[in-house]
Amino acid sequence: MYIMKTIAIIGGGVTGVTTAYALAKRGFAVTLLERHRYAAMETSYANGGQLSASNAEVWNHRSTISKALHWMLRRDAPLLVHLHPTWHKLSWFSEFIGAMPQYHDNTIALARMAVGARQHLFQWADEEGIQFDLKQQGILHLHRDREEFEHAVAVTRLLERAGVPRRAVTPEEMRTIEPALQGDYYGGHYTESDSSGDIHKFTTGLADAAQRHGAQLRYNQQVVQLNAGSAGVDVTIMQGDGATTSRYDAVVICAGAASRDLAAQVGDNVNVYPVKGYSVTLQLDDVASQQAAPQVSLVDDTVKLVCSRLGTDRLRVAGTAEFHGHNRDIRADRIAPLTDWVQQNFPDVSTRNITPWAGLRPMMPDLMPRVGPGKAPGVFYNTGHGHLGWTLSAATAETVASAIAASMDSAQTQIASPLQLA
């Protein structure tokens, strides 16, 4: 048995950075390996900006399948499944359907995880002085018809069991909460304890903090091979024309959509599927747009869009789910519904200056992240967070850091015991 000392974190998105920070704070020798030039350049770059326990409902529900079938032939559908079959996609959907009986339990578990993550995330940001356009003004869910509202009532009961208070609101109350909101709605639900902000600013700020606590951040590092054994984990990185291999006492795979292939190399099945989401960031260049844009973060449950105000002069609108493998193309017909939604609900906001983006959510079939040890010694996971990566990241980072610390303590005990007996 070996004592874990050196730890490699694979992936520099929000889960990798929070894991590196949690481990560095515990005194581990942490090396974060990120294939991009900077941290948070993929899925943690321009998401919907929500820290949303209220959005913890898992997707394993018959209504999701019904909507997917209804939208199948619409290129601008909120949920789009490309019809070309692959074994990965078929196996994922098979497991997705198999997880439907756990819908209630998993929704409650995710919501509890989200509540637990808040205290760590806000504490870290406060201690490290990270500014990330935080708005603690709650999240307002919008419902367009009675059926959708009644489904949300049932979800609210699950959230309450997890410690997430959410209240139903009338259309009049919705406009009191967010006066800029226009359009016709049946009703809504408001979660005052939720918040919003800029995930990229948070992640890069925490990466700097992890470095101050001793973590080594290595960029332009493409991990191509893992080999785990009793003496540690060998990590091979491709650089230029050659490859280099380094040994670590442990490795944490936080590689998002790439986690599945890396896990297979060390004997684990982590069935992450890359579910593509889109966003647009609107620059609120004029005073009229700044005044007409919402301050409260919103979720439109009908079209599965979210929006968050980022500081004075930016509005982020994000959503849609596209099952198209590792395709990262930004399609005009998928971006158009986002700007159309702004024009319909906030007509005085200019959509002249927008930045489109697409990212791959790493999603497990049951929507539950994979957190903890793998089969091989020294291999751990913190991946597969789906649409709640930022919301859950601080909690799962603490969980995996505690698991690694416990493994180290166990190893030390087993080595020390014979000496004590002597």
C-alpha positions as CSV (number, residue, x, y, z in Angstrom):
1,M,0.0,0.0,0.0
2,Y,1.3,3.4,-0.9
3,I,0.7,6.8,0.7
4,M,-0.9,9.3,-1.7
5,K,1.2,12.5,-2.0
6,T,1.2,13.8,-5.5
7,I,-2.1,14.2,-7.3
8,A,-2.8,15.0,-10.9
9,I,-6.1,16.7,-11.9
10,I,-7.1,16.1,-15.5
11,G,-9.2,19.0,-16.7
12,G,-9.2,22.7,-16.0
13,G,-12.9,23.4,-16.1
14,V,-14.9,24.3,-13.0
15,T,-14.9,20.7,-11.6
16,G,-11.1,20.3,-12.1
17,V,-10.3,23.7,-10.6
18,T,-12.6,23.3,-7.6
19,T,-11.0,19.9,-7.0
20,A,-7.5,21.3,-7.3
21,Y,-8.4,24.0,-4.9
22,A,-10.0,21.7,-2.3
23,L,-7.0,19.4,-2.4
24,A,-4.4,22.1,-2.3
25,K,-6.1,23.6,0.7
26,R,-5.6,20.1,2.4
27,G,-1.9,20.2,1.7
28,F,-1.7,17.8,-1.2
29,A,0.9,18.3,-4.0
30,V,-1.5,19.1,-6.8
31,T,-0.8,19.3,-10.5
32,L,-3.7,20.4,-12.8
33,L,-3.3,19.3,-16.4
34,E,-5.4,21.3,-18.9
35,R,-5.3,20.9,-22.7
36,H,-6.2,24.5,-23.4
37,R,-4.0,27.5,-23.0
38,Y,-6.1,28.8,-20.0
39,A,-8.6,27.4,-17.5
40,A,-12.3,27.3,-18.1
41,M,-12.2,27.5,-22.0
42,E,-14.8,24.9,-22.8
43,T,-18.1,24.1,-20.9
44,S,-17.1,26.5,-18.1
45,Y,-16.7,29.4,-20.5
46,A,-20.1,30.8,-21.2
47,N,-22.9,28.8,-19.6
48,G,-26.3,30.1,-18.4
49,G,-24.7,31.6,-15.3
50,Q,-27.0,30.1,-12.8
51,L,-26.3,28.6,-9.3
52,S,-29.6,26.8,-9.4
53,A,-30.7,24.3,-6.8
54,S,-34.2,25.0,-8.2
55,N,-33.1,23.4,-11.5
56,A,-32.0,20.1,-9.9
57,E,-34.8,18.1,-11.5
58,V,-33.3,15.2,-13.4
59,W,-34.4,14.6,-17.0
60,N,-35.4,10.9,-16.5
61,H,-39.1,11.6,-16.8
62,R,-41.7,10.5,-19.4
63,S,-42.4,14.2,-20.3
64,T,-38.8,14.5,-21.5
65,I,-39.2,11.6,-23.9
66,S,-42.6,12.9,-25.1
67,K,-41.1,16.3,-25.9
68,A,-38.1,14.8,-27.6
69,L,-40.4,12.8,-29.9
70,H,-42.6,15.8,-30.5
71,W,-39.6,18.0,-31.4
72,M,-37.6,15.4,-33.4
73,L,-38.1,17.0,-36.8
74,R,-37.6,20.6,-35.7
75,R,-34.1,21.9,-36.3
76,D,-34.6,24.6,-33.7
77,A,-36.0,22.3,-31.1
78,P,-35.1,22.9,-27.5
79,L,-34.2,19.2,-27.2
80,L,-32.7,17.8,-30.5
81,V,-31.6,14.2,-30.9
82,H,-29.7,13.6,-34.2
83,L,-31.0,10.3,-35.7
84,H,-27.7,8.8,-36.8
85,P,-27.1,5.9,-34.4
86,T,-24.0,5.2,-32.5
87,W,-23.3,2.5,-29.8
88,H,-22.5,5.3,-27.3
89,K,-25.8,7.1,-27.9
90,L,-27.9,3.9,-27.9
91,S,-26.3,2.7,-24.7
92,W,-26.7,6.1,-23.0
93,F,-30.4,6.3,-23.8
94,S,-30.9,2.7,-22.7
95,E,-29.4,3.6,-19.3
96,F,-31.4,6.9,-19.3
97,I,-34.7,5.0,-19.6
98,G,-33.5,2.5,-17.0
99,A,-32.9,5.3,-14.5
100,M,-36.5,6.6,-14.8
101,P,-37.6,4.8,-11.6
102,Q,-35.0,6.8,-9.7
103,Y,-36.4,10.1,-10.9
104,H,-37.7,11.2,-7.5
105,D,-34.7,10.0,-5.4
106,N,-32.2,11.5,-7.8
107,T,-33.9,14.8,-8.0
108,I,-33.9,15.1,-4.2
109,A,-30.2,14.0,-4.1
110,L,-29.1,16.6,-6.6
111,A,-31.0,19.4,-4.9
112,R,-29.4,18.4,-1.5
113,M,-26.0,18.4,-3.2
114,A,-26.7,21.9,-4.7
115,V,-27.6,23.3,-1.2
116,G,-24.4,21.8,0.3
117,A,-22.3,23.3,-2.5
118,R,-23.4,26.9,-1.8
119,Q,-21.6,27.3,1.5
120,H,-18.3,26.2,0.1
121,L,-18.6,28.2,-3.1
122,F,-19.5,31.5,-1.5
123,Q,-17.0,31.0,1.3
124,W,-14.2,30.3,-1.2
125,A,-15.1,33.4,-3.3
126,D,-15.2,35.5,-0.1
127,E,-11.9,34.2,1.3
128,E,-10.1,34.6,-2.0
129,G,-11.6,37.9,-3.1
130,I,-13.1,36.5,-6.3
131,Q,-15.4,38.9,-8.1
132,F,-17.7,37.1,-10.6
133,D,-20.8,39.3,-11.1
134,L,-22.6,37.5,-8.3
135,K,-26.3,38.4,-8.0
136,Q,-28.2,36.8,-5.1
137,Q,-31.6,37.8,-6.3
138,G,-33.1,34.3,-6.7
139,I,-34.2,32.5,-9.8
140,L,-37.7,32.8,-11.4
141,H,-39.2,29.9,-13.4
142,L,-41.7,30.9,-16.0
143,H,-44.6,28.6,-17.0
144,R,-46.8,29.1,-20.1
145,D,-49.7,26.7,-19.3
146,R,-51.5,24.9,-16.5
147,E,-49.9,21.5,-17.3
148,E,-46.4,22.9,-17.1
149,F,-47.3,24.7,-13.9
150,E,-48.7,21.6,-12.2
151,H,-45.6,19.6,-13.1
152,A,-43.5,22.4,-11.5
153,V,-45.7,22.1,-8.4
154,A,-44.8,18.4,-8.1
155,V,-41.1,19.3,-8.6
156,T,-41.4,21.9,-5.9
157,R,-42.5,19.2,-3.4
158,L,-39.3,17.2,-4.2
159,L,-37.1,20.3,-3.8
160,E,-38.7,21.1,-0.4
161,R,-37.7,17.6,0.8
162,A,-34.1,18.5,-0.1
163,G,-34.2,21.8,1.8
164,V,-34.9,24.1,-1.2
165,P,-37.8,26.4,-0.5
166,R,-39.6,27.4,-3.7
167,R,-43.0,29.3,-3.9
168,A,-45.6,29.5,-6.7
169,V,-46.2,33.0,-8.0
170,T,-48.9,34.6,-10.1
171,P,-48.2,36.6,-13.3
172,E,-48.6,39.8,-11.3
173,E,-46.1,38.6,-8.7
174,M,-43.7,37.6,-11.4
175,R,-43.6,41.1,-12.8
176,T,-43.1,42.4,-9.3
177,I,-40.1,40.2,-8.9
178,E,-38.8,41.1,-12.4
179,P,-40.5,44.3,-13.6
180,A,-38.8,44.1,-17.0
181,L,-40.5,40.8,-17.9
182,Q,-43.0,40.9,-20.7
183,G,-45.0,38.2,-22.5
184,D,-47.9,36.0,-21.4
185,Y,-47.4,33.4,-18.7
186,Y,-49.7,31.1,-16.7
187,G,-47.7,31.5,-13.6
188,G,-44.2,30.8,-12.1
189,H,-42.1,29.6,-9.3
190,Y,-39.5,31.7,-7.4
191,T,-36.5,30.4,-5.5
192,E,-35.1,33.2,-3.5
193,S,-32.1,31.3,-2.3
194,D,-30.7,30.7,-5.8
195,S,-28.2,33.1,-7.5
196,S,-26.3,33.8,-10.7
197,G,-23.0,35.0,-11.9
198,D,-20.1,34.5,-14.4
199,I,-18.7,31.0,-14.3
200,H,-15.6,31.9,-16.3
201,K,-14.7,34.7,-13.9
202,F,-15.3,32.4,-10.9
203,T,-13.3,29.5,-12.3
204,T,-10.3,31.6,-13.4
205,G,-10.3,33.4,-10.1
206,L,-10.3,30.1,-8.2
207,A,-7.6,28.7,-10.4
208,D,-5.4,31.7,-9.4
209,A,-6.3,31.0,-5.7
210,A,-5.4,27.3,-6.1
211,Q,-2.0,28.3,-7.5
212,R,-1.4,30.6,-4.4
213,H,-2.1,27.6,-2.2
214,G,0.6,25.6,-4.0
215,A,-1.1,23.9,-6.9
216,Q,0.8,23.7,-10.2
217,L,-1.3,24.7,-13.2
218,R,0.0,23.2,-16.4
219,Y,-1.7,24.3,-19.6
220,N,-1.4,23.0,-23.2
221,Q,-1.2,19.5,-21.7
222,Q,-3.1,16.9,-23.8
223,V,-3.5,13.7,-21.7
224,V,-3.5,10.7,-24.1
225,Q,-2.9,7.7,-21.8
226,L,-3.4,6.6,-18.2
227,N,-1.9,3.5,-16.7
228,A,-2.8,2.7,-13.1
229,G,-1.0,0.2,-10.9
230,S,0.0,-0.5,-7.3
231,A,2.9,1.9,-7.5
232,G,0.8,4.9,-8.8
233,V,-0.8,6.2,-11.9
234,D,1.3,7.0,-15.0
235,V,0.0,10.0,-17.0
236,T,1.2,10.4,-20.6
237,I,1.0,13.8,-22.2
238,M,1.4,14.6,-25.9
239,Q,3.5,17.8,-26.5
240,G,4.5,18.7,-30.0
241,D,6.0,15.7,-31.7
242,G,6.7,13.7,-28.5
243,A,5.1,12.3,-25.4
244,T,6.2,12.5,-21.8
245,T,5.0,10.3,-18.9
246,S,4.9,11.3,-15.3
247,R,3.9,9.2,-12.3
248,Y,1.5,10.4,-9.6
249,D,0.2,8.8,-6.4
250,A,-3.3,9.5,-7.5
251,V,-5.3,11.1,-10.4
252,V,-8.7,12.7,-10.5
253,I,-10.5,12.6,-13.8
254,C,-12.4,15.9,-14.3
255,A,-12.2,15.9,-18.0
256,G,-15.8,16.6,-18.9
257,A,-16.9,14.9,-22.2
258,A,-13.5,13.3,-22.5
259,S,-13.9,11.4,-19.2
260,R,-15.4,8.3,-20.7
261,D,-12.4,7.5,-22.9
262,L,-9.9,8.2,-20.1
263,A,-12.0,6.0,-17.7
264,A,-11.9,3.1,-20.1
265,Q,-8.1,3.2,-20.0
266,V,-8.1,2.4,-16.3
267,G,-11.0,-0.2,-16.4
268,D,-14.0,1.9,-15.5
269,N,-17.3,2.5,-17.4
270,V,-18.2,6.2,-17.0
271,N,-20.9,6.7,-19.6
272,V,-20.7,10.4,-20.0
273,Y,-22.4,11.8,-23.1
274,P,-21.6,15.2,-24.6
275,V,-24.9,17.1,-24.6
276,K,-24.3,20.3,-26.5
277,G,-25.8,23.6,-25.2
278,Y,-25.7,27.0,-26.7
279,S,-25.6,30.5,-25.4
280,V,-25.5,34.1,-26.6
281,T,-24.0,37.0,-24.6
282,L,-25.6,40.3,-25.4
283,Q,-23.6,43.5,-24.9
284,L,-25.9,46.0,-23.3
285,D,-24.2,49.0,-25.0
286,D,-26.9,51.6,-24.5
287,V,-28.8,52.9,-21.5
288,A,-32.1,51.8,-22.9
289,S,-31.0,48.1,-23.1
290,Q,-29.5,48.2,-19.7
291,Q,-32.7,49.5,-18.2
292,A,-34.9,47.0,-20.2
293,A,-32.8,43.9,-19.4
294,P,-33.8,41.7,-16.5
295,Q,-31.9,41.8,-13.2
296,V,-33.3,38.5,-11.8
297,S,-32.1,35.2,-13.4
298,L,-34.9,33.4,-15.3
299,V,-35.8,29.9,-16.5
300,D,-38.4,29.5,-19.3
301,D,-39.5,25.9,-18.7
302,T,-41.4,25.7,-22.0
303,V,-38.5,26.3,-24.3
304,K,-35.8,25.3,-21.8
305,L,-33.9,28.6,-21.8
306,V,-32.2,30.5,-19.0
307,C,-30.9,34.0,-18.7
308,S,-28.7,35.8,-16.3
309,R,-27.6,39.4,-15.9
310,L,-23.8,39.7,-15.7
311,G,-22.9,43.1,-14.3
312,T,-24.2,46.3,-15.8
313,D,-23.6,45.7,-19.5
314,R,-24.1,41.9,-20.3
315,L,-27.0,39.5,-20.5
316,R,-26.4,35.8,-21.0
317,V,-29.1,33.7,-22.6
318,A,-28.5,29.9,-22.8
319,G,-30.2,26.6,-23.3
320,T,-31.1,23.8,-25.7
321,A,-29.8,20.3,-25.5
322,E,-28.4,18.6,-28.7
323,F,-27.3,15.0,-28.9
324,H,-24.8,15.1,-31.7
325,G,-21.6,13.4,-30.2
326,H,-18.6,15.6,-29.8
327,N,-19.7,18.1,-32.5
328,R,-18.9,21.7,-31.3
329,D,-20.3,23.6,-34.3
330,I,-22.2,26.7,-33.6
331,R,-25.4,26.6,-35.8
332,A,-27.3,29.7,-36.7
333,D,-30.7,27.8,-36.5
334,R,-29.8,26.8,-32.9
335,I,-28.7,30.3,-31.9
336,A,-31.7,32.1,-33.4
337,P,-34.3,30.9,-30.8
338,L,-32.1,32.5,-28.1
339,T,-32.1,36.0,-29.6
340,D,-35.8,35.6,-30.6
341,W,-36.6,34.9,-27.0
342,V,-35.0,38.1,-25.9
343,Q,-36.9,40.1,-28.5
344,Q,-40.2,38.5,-27.4
345,N,-39.8,39.0,-23.7
346,F,-37.5,42.1,-23.5
347,P,-38.3,43.9,-26.8
348,D,-36.4,47.1,-25.8
349,V,-33.1,45.2,-25.4
350,S,-30.8,45.5,-28.4
351,T,-29.7,42.2,-30.0
352,R,-27.3,44.0,-32.3
353,N,-24.1,43.0,-30.4
354,I,-24.1,39.3,-29.5
355,T,-21.4,36.7,-29.0
356,P,-22.6,33.1,-29.7
357,W,-21.1,30.0,-28.0
358,A,-21.6,26.3,-27.8
359,G,-20.3,23.8,-25.2
360,L,-20.6,20.1,-24.4
361,R,-22.3,19.3,-21.1
362,P,-20.8,16.0,-19.7
363,M,-24.0,14.1,-18.8
364,M,-24.5,10.8,-17.1
365,P,-27.6,8.7,-18.1
366,D,-29.1,9.2,-14.6
367,L,-28.0,12.8,-14.4
368,M,-26.0,12.0,-11.3
369,P,-22.3,13.0,-11.3
370,R,-19.6,10.3,-11.0
371,V,-17.7,11.3,-7.8
372,G,-15.3,9.1,-5.9
373,P,-12.8,6.2,-6.4
374,G,-12.6,4.0,-9.5
375,K,-11.6,0.3,-9.7
376,A,-7.9,0.9,-9.9
377,P,-5.9,2.1,-6.9
378,G,-5.3,5.9,-7.0
379,V,-7.9,6.7,-9.6
380,F,-10.8,9.0,-8.7
381,Y,-13.5,10.8,-10.6
382,N,-15.3,14.1,-10.4
383,T,-17.2,14.4,-13.7
384,G,-20.6,14.0,-15.4
385,H,-22.4,16.9,-13.8
386,G,-24.5,17.7,-16.8
387,H,-26.5,20.9,-16.7
388,L,-25.5,21.6,-13.0
389,G,-21.7,21.6,-13.3
390,W,-21.2,25.0,-11.6
391,T,-24.0,24.5,-9.1
392,L,-22.6,21.2,-7.8
393,S,-18.9,21.7,-8.3
394,A,-17.9,22.9,-4.8
395,A,-19.8,20.0,-3.1
396,T,-18.4,17.3,-5.4
397,A,-14.9,18.8,-5.1
398,E,-15.1,18.5,-1.3
399,T,-16.5,15.0,-1.6
400,V,-13.6,13.7,-3.7
401,A,-11.0,15.6,-1.7
402,S,-12.3,14.0,1.4
403,A,-12.2,10.6,-0.2
404,I,-8.6,11.0,-1.2
405,A,-7.7,12.3,2.3
406,A,-9.4,9.2,3.8
407,S,-7.5,6.9,1.4
408,M,-4.2,8.5,2.5
409,D,-5.1,8.1,6.2
410,S,-6.0,4.5,5.6
411,A,-2.7,3.9,3.9
412,Q,-0.8,5.5,6.7
413,T,-2.6,3.4,9.3
414,Q,-1.9,0.2,7.5
415,I,1.8,1.0,7.3
416,A,2.0,2.3,10.8
417,S,0.2,-0.7,12.4
418,P,3.1,-3.3,12.1
419,L,5.5,-0.8,13.6
420,Q,3.2,-0.3,16.5
421,L,2.9,-4.0,17.1
422,A,6.6,-4.4,17.1
